[in-house]
Amino acid sequence: MTTREPRFTEQDRAELLALALYRDGLCPLCGRPRRVCTAPEGSHPFETVWEVCQATRMLIERQNATYEGKSYPTRGAHLWGTTIRER
């Protein structure tokens, strides 16, 4: 009969459970703790910040230029991505 060490120790299991509980408490939209982002109006600590992801902006602009006035029945299957070019 072969006996082995358990794959996870009690400490490992406790840490995995704590991580799962922490992740369950995060907002799926903004990634912050739900108790913070769902605070009642006027009691939240947020200010609105507006920034533009230039990689996403360029991707959208290229897609719009490519598809403009054209019919692509398989458009949803097209794979797009961005890379950083050397300067």
OpenMM code with the backbone's topology and positions (N, CA, C; nanometers):
from openmm import Vec3, app, unit

residues = "MET THR THR ARG GLU PRO ARG PHE THR GLU GLN ASP ARG ALA GLU LEU LEU ALA LEU ALA LEU TYR ARG ASP GLY LEU CYS PRO LEU CYS GLY ARG PRO ARG ARG VAL CYS THR ALA PRO GLU GLY SER HIS PRO PHE GLU THR VAL TRP GLU VAL CYS GLN ALA THR ARG MET LEU ILE GLU ARG GLN ASN ALA THR TYR GLU GLY LYS SER TYR PRO THR ARG GLY ALA HIS LEU TRP GLY THR THR ILE ARG GLU ARG".split()
positions = [
    Vec3(0.0846, -0.1173, 0.0000),
    Vec3(0.0000, 0.0000, 0.0000),
    Vec3(0.0892, 0.1237, 0.0000),
    Vec3(0.0600, 0.2131, -0.0923),
    Vec3(0.1382, 0.3361, -0.1034),
    Vec3(0.0622, 0.4501, -0.0381),
    Vec3(0.1309, 0.5223, 0.0464),
    Vec3(0.0703, 0.6414, 0.1064),
    Vec3(0.1462, 0.7632, 0.0569),
    Vec3(0.0717, 0.8675, 0.0285),
    Vec3(0.1330, 0.9893, -0.0230),
    Vec3(0.0911, 1.1074, 0.0612),
    Vec3(0.1714, 1.2095, 0.0496),
    Vec3(0.1350, 1.3358, 0.1127),
    Vec3(0.0134, 1.3914, 0.0404),
    Vec3(-0.0777, 1.4562, 0.1111),
    Vec3(-0.1908, 1.5164, 0.0419),
    Vec3(-0.1434, 1.6260, -0.0532),
    Vec3(-0.2149, 1.6430, -0.1634),
    Vec3(-0.1774, 1.7426, -0.2626),
    Vec3(-0.1802, 1.8831, -0.2029),
    Vec3(-0.2797, 1.9099, -0.1194),
    Vec3(-0.2921, 2.0408, -0.0553),
    Vec3(-0.2921, 2.0241, 0.0961),
    Vec3(-0.2204, 2.1138, 0.1609),
    Vec3(-0.2189, 2.1122, 0.3077),
    Vec3(-0.3427, 2.1864, 0.3586),
    Vec3(-0.3656, 2.1786, 0.4869),
    Vec3(-0.4766, 2.2536, 0.5478),
    Vec3(-0.4588, 2.4029, 0.5232),
    Vec3(-0.3357, 2.4503, 0.5308),
    Vec3(-0.3065, 2.5924, 0.5047),
    Vec3(-0.3406, 2.6277, 0.3600),
    Vec3(-0.3022, 2.5414, 0.2665),
    Vec3(-0.3354, 2.5644, 0.1252),
    Vec3(-0.4857, 2.5747, 0.1058),
    Vec3(-0.5599, 2.4812, 0.1652),
    Vec3(-0.7055, 2.4827, 0.1508),
    Vec3(-0.7661, 2.6072, 0.2125),
    Vec3(-0.7145, 2.6499, 0.3252),
    Vec3(-0.7653, 2.7712, 0.3903),
    Vec3(-0.7388, 2.8940, 0.3028),
    Vec3(-0.6209, 2.9003, 0.2431),
    Vec3(-0.5877, 3.0142, 0.1564),
    Vec3(-0.6723, 3.0138, 0.0292),
    Vec3(-0.6963, 2.8971, -0.0291),
    Vec3(-0.7809, 2.8886, -0.1481),
    Vec3(-0.9248, 2.9286, -0.1164),
    Vec3(-0.9737, 2.8879, -0.0009),
    Vec3(-1.1085, 2.9266, 0.0407),
    Vec3(-1.1166, 3.0770, 0.0625),
    Vec3(-1.0159, 3.1339, 0.1277),
    Vec3(-1.0135, 3.2785, 0.1503),
    Vec3(-1.0091, 3.3542, 0.0178),
    Vec3(-0.9312, 3.3061, -0.0782),
    Vec3(-0.9240, 3.3697, -0.2097),
    Vec3(-1.0586, 3.3619, -0.2806),
    Vec3(-1.1241, 3.2466, -0.2732),
    Vec3(-1.2559, 3.2313, -0.3366),
    Vec3(-1.3579, 3.3258, -0.2734),
    Vec3(-1.3559, 3.3385, -0.1431),
    Vec3(-1.4483, 3.4306, -0.0752),
    Vec3(-1.4193, 3.5747, -0.1136),
    Vec3(-1.2925, 3.6098, -0.1224),
    Vec3(-1.2540, 3.7458, -0.1636),
    Vec3(-1.3040, 3.7746, -0.3049),
    Vec3(-1.2793, 3.6816, -0.3979),
    Vec3(-1.3210, 3.7018, -0.5369),
    Vec3(-1.4729, 3.7092, -0.5495),
    Vec3(-1.5444, 3.6314, -0.4699),
    Vec3(-1.6905, 3.6361, -0.4724),
    Vec3(-1.7434, 3.7721, -0.4293),
    Vec3(-1.6658, 3.8435, -0.3489),
    Vec3(-1.7078, 3.9736, -0.2996),
    Vec3(-1.6732, 4.0893, -0.3917),
    Vec3(-1.6122, 4.0594, -0.5074),
    Vec3(-1.5738, 4.1653, -0.6010),
    Vec3(-1.6847, 4.1897, -0.7029),
    Vec3(-1.6969, 4.3121, -0.7445),
    Vec3(-1.7934, 4.3499, -0.8476),
    Vec3(-1.7452, 4.2955, -0.9821),
    Vec3(-1.8321, 4.2285, -1.0574),
    Vec3(-1.7901, 4.1766, -1.1879),
    Vec3(-1.7696, 4.2873, -1.2922),
    Vec3(-1.8164, 4.4073, -1.2653),
    Vec3(-1.8016, 4.5162, -1.3611),
    Vec3(-1.6742, 4.5960, -1.3390),
    Vec3(-1.6490, 4.6393, -1.2151),
    Vec3(-1.5338, 4.7262, -1.1916),
    Vec3(-1.4206, 4.6582, -1.1167),
    Vec3(-1.4456, 4.5414, -1.0570),
    Vec3(-1.3409, 4.4678, -0.9880),
    Vec3(-1.3130, 4.5146, -0.8455),
    Vec3(-1.3879, 4.6134, -0.7994),
    Vec3(-1.3706, 4.6610, -0.6615),
    Vec3(-1.4608, 4.5804, -0.5681),
    Vec3(-1.4344, 4.5880, -0.4370),
    Vec3(-1.5241, 4.5197, -0.3437),
    Vec3(-1.6671, 4.5726, -0.3590),
    Vec3(-1.7633, 4.4816, -0.3601),
    Vec3(-1.9035, 4.5223, -0.3784),
    Vec3(-1.9506, 4.6167, -0.2690),
    Vec3(-1.9015, 4.6006, -0.1473),
    Vec3(-1.9452, 4.6888, -0.0389),
    Vec3(-1.9037, 4.8327, -0.0645),
    Vec3(-1.7994, 4.8518, -0.1446),
    Vec3(-1.7533, 4.9864, -0.1771),
    Vec3(-1.8277, 5.0417, -0.2980),
    Vec3(-1.8336, 4.9638, -0.4064),
    Vec3(-1.8910, 5.0177, -0.5302),
    Vec3(-2.0430, 5.0218, -0.5287),
    Vec3(-2.1074, 4.9542, -0.4347),
    Vec3(-2.2530, 4.9597, -0.4265),
    Vec3(-2.2994, 5.0429, -0.3079),
    Vec3(-2.2099, 5.1249, -0.2542),
    Vec3(-2.2465, 5.2108, -0.1422),
    Vec3(-2.3586, 5.3060, -0.1853),
    Vec3(-2.4445, 5.3453, -0.0919),
    Vec3(-2.5539, 5.4357, -0.1277),
    Vec3(-2.5034, 5.5660, -0.1894),
    Vec3(-2.5872, 5.6251, -0.2734),
    Vec3(-2.5558, 5.7518, -0.3405),
    Vec3(-2.5096, 5.8548, -0.2373),
    Vec3(-2.4010, 5.9205, -0.2666),
    Vec3(-2.3501, 6.0250, -0.1777),
    Vec3(-2.2499, 5.9765, -0.0751),
    Vec3(-2.2444, 5.8448, -0.0505),
    Vec3(-2.1501, 5.7954, 0.0489),
    Vec3(-2.0329, 5.7214, -0.0138),
    Vec3(-2.0287, 5.7162, -0.1453),
    Vec3(-1.9204, 5.6445, -0.2123),
    Vec3(-1.8001, 5.7365, -0.2319),
    Vec3(-1.6800, 5.6783, -0.2385),
    Vec3(-1.5573, 5.7576, -0.2493),
    Vec3(-1.5096, 5.7808, -0.3926),
    Vec3(-1.5970, 5.7715, -0.4921),
    Vec3(-1.5520, 5.7731, -0.6304),
    Vec3(-1.5697, 5.9073, -0.6986),
    Vec3(-1.4769, 5.9366, -0.7866),
    Vec3(-1.4888, 6.0454, -0.8814),
    Vec3(-1.4747, 5.9814, -1.0189),
    Vec3(-1.5380, 6.0394, -1.1158),
    Vec3(-1.5308, 5.9842, -1.2499),
    Vec3(-1.4032, 6.0288, -1.3184),
    Vec3(-1.3336, 5.9328, -1.3758),
    Vec3(-1.2121, 5.9604, -1.4515),
    Vec3(-1.2355, 5.9032, -1.5907),
    Vec3(-1.2083, 5.9835, -1.6910),
    Vec3(-1.2285, 5.9382, -1.8279),
    Vec3(-1.0952, 5.9368, -1.8996),
    Vec3(-1.0559, 5.8198, -1.9411),
    Vec3(-0.9334, 5.8022, -2.0175),
    Vec3(-0.9660, 5.7148, -2.1373),
    Vec3(-0.8815, 5.7165, -2.2340),
    Vec3(-0.9026, 5.6362, -2.3545),
    Vec3(-0.7888, 5.5360, -2.3669),
    Vec3(-0.8243, 5.4109, -2.3832),
    Vec3(-0.7253, 5.3080, -2.4135),
    Vec3(-0.6917, 5.3231, -2.5614),
    Vec3(-0.5727, 5.3690, -2.5911),
    Vec3(-0.5355, 5.3961, -2.7292),
    Vec3(-0.5297, 5.2687, -2.8136),
    Vec3(-0.4936, 5.1580, -2.7537),
    Vec3(-0.4898, 5.0317, -2.8279),
    Vec3(-0.6308, 4.9935, -2.8728),
    Vec3(-0.7277, 5.0054, -2.7823),
    Vec3(-0.8662, 4.9723, -2.8166),
    Vec3(-0.9226, 5.0721, -2.9162),
    Vec3(-0.8906, 5.1993, -2.9007),
    Vec3(-0.9385, 5.3018, -2.9936),
    Vec3(-0.8893, 5.2725, -3.1347),
    Vec3(-0.7607, 5.2417, -3.1474),
    Vec3(-0.7049, 5.2117, -3.2790),
    Vec3(-0.7698, 5.0863, -3.3379),
    Vec3(-0.7945, 4.9876, -3.2558),
    Vec3(-0.8583, 4.8651, -3.3010),
    Vec3(-0.9985, 4.8943, -3.3547),
    Vec3(-1.0756, 4.9710, -3.2817),
    Vec3(-1.2116, 5.0054, -3.3245),
    Vec3(-1.2084, 5.0866, -3.4537),
    Vec3(-1.1171, 5.1826, -3.4623),
    Vec3(-1.1085, 5.2635, -3.5834),
    Vec3(-1.0730, 5.1773, -3.7045),
    Vec3(-0.9802, 5.0837, -3.6894),
    Vec3(-0.9415, 4.9960, -3.7997),
    Vec3(-1.0570, 4.9050, -3.8394),
    Vec3(-1.1300, 4.8520, -3.7400),
    Vec3(-1.2447, 4.7674, -3.7703),
    Vec3(-1.3514, 4.8466, -3.8460),
    Vec3(-1.3823, 4.9664, -3.7995),
    Vec3(-1.4839, 5.0485, -3.8651),
    Vec3(-1.4437, 5.0802, -4.0087),
    Vec3(-1.3175, 5.1104, -4.0313),
    Vec3(-1.2709, 5.1405, -4.1669),
    Vec3(-1.2773, 5.0165, -4.2557),
    Vec3(-1.2472, 4.9018, -4.2004),
    Vec3(-1.2487, 4.7779, -4.2778),
    Vec3(-1.3899, 4.7384, -4.3174),
    Vec3(-1.4842, 4.7504, -4.2240),
    Vec3(-1.6195, 4.7022, -4.2477),
    Vec3(-1.7125, 4.8077, -4.3081),
    Vec3(-1.6689, 4.9293, -4.3183),
    Vec3(-1.7556, 5.0385, -4.3629),
    Vec3(-1.8153, 5.0095, -4.5010),
    Vec3(-1.9481, 5.0050, -4.5078),
    Vec3(-2.0184, 4.9865, -4.6330),
    Vec3(-2.0032, 4.8488, -4.6953),
    Vec3(-1.9489, 4.7541, -4.6235),
    Vec3(-1.9275, 4.6202, -4.6786),
    Vec3(-2.0011, 4.5175, -4.5938),
    Vec3(-2.0411, 4.4105, -4.6562),
    Vec3(-2.1102, 4.3040, -4.5853),
    Vec3(-2.0129, 4.1893, -4.5601),
    Vec3(-1.9930, 4.1584, -4.4363),
    Vec3(-1.9083, 4.0455, -4.3971),
    Vec3(-1.9934, 3.9516, -4.3119),
    Vec3(-2.0478, 3.8453, -4.3699),
    Vec3(-2.1325, 3.7556, -4.2914),
    Vec3(-2.0572, 3.6854, -4.1789),
    Vec3(-1.9259, 3.6750, -4.1909),
    Vec3(-1.8480, 3.6067, -4.0868),
    Vec3(-1.7746, 3.7066, -3.9973),
    Vec3(-1.8217, 3.8291, -3.9940),
    Vec3(-1.7551, 3.9354, -3.9175),
    Vec3(-1.7305, 3.8964, -3.7721),
    Vec3(-1.8272, 3.8288, -3.7109),
    Vec3(-1.8127, 3.7899, -3.5711),
    Vec3(-1.7011, 3.6901, -3.5462),
    Vec3(-1.6531, 3.6251, -3.6501),
    Vec3(-1.5461, 3.5265, -3.6352),
    Vec3(-1.4085, 3.5844, -3.6644),
    Vec3(-1.4031, 3.7095, -3.7049),
    Vec3(-1.2736, 3.7710, -3.7345),
    Vec3(-1.1980, 3.7960, -3.6046),
    Vec3(-1.0711, 3.7637, -3.6044),
    Vec3(-0.9865, 3.7830, -3.4869),
    Vec3(-0.9041, 3.9094, -3.5061),
    Vec3(-0.9164, 4.0001, -3.4133),
    Vec3(-0.8429, 4.1257, -3.4190),
    Vec3(-0.7545, 4.1355, -3.2957),
    Vec3(-0.6446, 4.2071, -3.3075),
    Vec3(-0.5569, 4.2299, -3.1942),
    Vec3(-0.4713, 4.3515, -3.2182),
    Vec3(-0.3986, 4.3899, -3.1192),
    Vec3(-0.3069, 4.5032, -3.1316),
    Vec3(-0.1688, 4.4600, -3.0863),
    Vec3(-0.0683, 4.5262, -3.1397),
    Vec3(0.0692, 4.5035, -3.0971),
    Vec3(0.1341, 4.6388, -3.0743),
    Vec3(0.2409, 4.6387, -3.0019),
    Vec3(0.3171, 4.7614, -2.9791),
    Vec3(0.4287, 4.7638, -3.0801),
    Vec3(0.4337, 4.8696, -3.1591),
    Vec3(0.5384, 4.8794, -3.2608),
    Vec3(0.6585, 4.9520, -3.2020),
    Vec3(0.7736, 4.9143, -3.2497),
    Vec3(0.8975, 4.9769, -3.2058),
    Vec3(0.9052, 5.1174, -3.2637),
    Vec3(0.9541, 5.2097, -3.1869),
    Vec3(0.9682, 5.3479, -3.2348),
    Vec3(1.1066, 5.3729, -3.2832),
] * unit.nanometer
topology = app.Topology()
chain = topology.addChain("A")
for resn in residues:
    res = topology.addResidue(resn, chain)
    for name in ("N", "CA", "C"):
        topology.addAtom(name, app.Element.getBySymbol(name[0]), res)
